[in-house]
Every structure is written in C-alpha cells, then in structure tokens.
Amino acid sequence: MFDFIKRKKTIAKPTVKKAPKSVLTKEIFSEALSKKVPATALAYCADLWEENPFSFSISKTRSSCLGNYKFHNGHHTITVNHDLNPYNFLITYIHEVAHQRVFIKYQKNIKQRPAPHGKEWKLNFQQLMIPLLTESVFPMEILRPLADHMKNPPASSTRDAKLMKAIKAFNEGDQSEVVYLENIPNGQSFVFKKRKFQRLEKRRTRALCLDLETKRKYTIPLMAEIEVL
C-alpha cells in the first residue's frame, strides 16, 4: 500500500512497506519442530500451523508455565519451553493451539468470550489430541495416563501427577537419582527452586510445605523435582 504525503503543494514519492526479512513457511516451521516432537506427529503439527498460521518460538525454561499463547497487535504467537522431552513438548504444543482455536472462534463475541480453560478449550484440546492418541506417537506407558487425562483435561498437565511421572520417565539422562516431592516423608526438609522447605502433609496432587525461611506455607506439586536435605 502506498502512503502519499503532501508537502508544500507537492506529492512525495510513494513508499512501499518492506516485507519482513524472514517469513515463516510450513517448511521452516517443520524444520524448527522436527527435533522437538515425535517424528510421527510432525506432519500433523505442521498442518495445524498451516490451517491457522502463528508466530512460533522455542522459549527458555519458565517455572510458571510450559507454553503460552497470546494474540497481540493482530498476531497469534505460541511459545513452548525448550527443555521439554518430545512427548511433553507435543502435548504442550497442542494445548496452546487449542487456545488459538478458541480465540479465533470467539474473538468477535466479547460478551460470550470463554474462560481460558473452560469447556470450549477442553473440547478443542480433546478434538486436536484424538488423532495423536496412538502407539505410533506415544509409548503405552504415557498413552494410558494421557487417555485418562484427556477425558477432562485440567488447565495444566503438571496438575496430573500420574501423567507427569510417566512423561518424566522419558527425560534424557539418568533418572535414577531424580527425587520427587512425593517420594519423601512428611517432616523431611528439601530444596526446591533454591528455597528450603519442609514437607508437612500430602494432598491429592500436591503437598503442603513450610518455607523454612519465611515460615509461610505453600502447596507444591508432588511431581516437583527436589533435593533432599
């Protein structure tokens, strides 16, 4: 589109907005994702991007979330943490695409805009995951708890202790030395995110813990990786 600016009764030369130096294509997107998701799911993930393109980036580790979707200045953006194993990365990716689908459907209806993880998101997440719930994509150790998880998916997969335990078993490196909060007894002290805590009592998917410095109480996921003191 040309912009014409009048200056002293003359018309300036037309200027053309330059296209961005790098434009995300399906091929570029697939290449970026190829080492992050199971090979058997790559084409499906790329097809979802092609149906409703979005900016995509692999993010640094974030303790607050595994992935994120946002719409800003007319652009859809999805990010997923870099340190997730392929199965966790795939589930998180589909989780965020489901957010985009809901936003696109309801963006013009402000009065009826759904809750972030309401029934509309759950339905889209379930529908998008159905083609992936096979042994060709997920090992059976993950597929069983994942199928249960998808019956009524919570706002974050980290809230599902069984699913997280199954997924983390496929993390790279020696998992024999990894200690989870669920593995220690009540009264045991430990370090989590560079802070010292004491486990007080076990709840359904979390444990009530005492911050040994501030004396404040917090609930921490049972599948949190900790260092025993």
Secondary structure, DSSP 8 states (H G I E B T S, - for coil): -EE--EETTEE---EE----S----HHHHHHHHTTTS-HHHHHHHHHHHHHS--EEEEE---SS-SEEEEEETTEEEEEEETTS-HHHHHHHHHHHHHHHHHHHHHTT-GGG---TTSHHHHHHHHHHHGGG-STTTS-HHHHHHHHHHTTS--S-GGG-HHHHHHHHTTSSS--TT-EEGGGS-TT-EEEETTEEEEEEEE-SSEEEEEETTT--EEEEETT-EEEE-
